[in-house]
Amino acid sequence: MTVLVLTSEEDVTADMVITRLTAQGTPVMRVDPEHFPGRVDLTARSDAGGGVAGYIATKHRRVKLSSIRSVWRRRPGPPGHLATIQKDWVSLESERAFYGTLRALDLPWMNHPEAIDRSHYKVWQLRAAEEAGFRTPRTLITTDPVAAERFASGAGPVIVKSISGRHPEDPPLTMSTCEVPRDADFSGVAASPTCLQDKVDKVADVRLTVVGDTMFPCFISSQDRTLDWRFLPVEQCTWKIQPIPDEVRKAALRYMAAAGLVYAAVDFAIDADGAFWFLEANANGQFGFVEITTGAPISQAIADWLTNPPTTTEGA
């Protein structure tokens, strides 16, 4: 039985997991869906009473759909992305064919596409986090300058952050979290939805990487106590794996179940009283830097889950 890894061709983080899978004898097929159609072929046949049969093939391998044991959807390109003729049509047809086939197989996913899509929405995340038992900062998303100014005039400092939460490696679409000046002009809020949030007076950050029911809590500190550690060079931060309170662990499991996720990178700010404040959960968050800097065996945990996934999994 084969683990299907959906990711880009130059994903060094995926390489870490594939190396583990190969070392323990688990067959792997790595595919970037953006090469479908073209360098990736798909055949799927649905017969009455016979389920779905067929295969995925590349230049080097062909894997029967029935022999796929699990799917790791890491950071793949979109199907049909490289089409040169009628690109919009080919892209839509390719997406429906590729992911429609995999959905029909009722496989264990890390993570299911619908769970990933749902987790992209910040308001949904905050609500789910509150219901799971996490503390969340007071937050406003608005296009109304008056509402923004009223929110920012509260007792404490306020920050502005991206709603989509794009990673710093995507410069055209990323924005570092920053504090809003007291005399800020909010007229520009009308041009685009803006996310304002109470600033947590933090003493540290935590990146909690969750794989199934296994957790790797990495405490992050920097000398300048920056609002957004993601924009700092790794060497300017201190990284340490250490335990988290049991109530945080239980809340994380509740959140993962509600979100239908089996993997997530969850970010917290910790205040001087030791309280954990939920900031966001990235269903495709990076983990390689945590493993490299701390030695935490995250890639092995992912490889183990993909090799022996639970018989029932949360999906969409």
Buried (B, 14 or more C-beta within 10 A) or exposed (E): EBBBBBBBEEBEBBBBBBBBBEEEEBBBBBBBBBBBBEBBBBEBEEEEEEEBBBBBBBEEBEBEBEEBBBBBBBBBBBBBBBBEEEEEEBBEBBBEBBBEBBBEBEBBBBBBBBBBEBBBEBEEBBEBBBEBBBBBBEBBBBEBBEBBBEBBEEEEBBBBBBBBBEBEEEEEEBBEBEEBEEEBEBEEBBEEEBBBBBBBEBBBBBBBBBBBEBBBBBBBBBEEEBBBBBEBEEEEBEBEBEEBEEEBBEBBBBBBEBBBBBBBBBBBBBBEEEBBBBBBBBBBBBBBBBBBBBEBBBBBBBBBBBBEBEEEBBBE
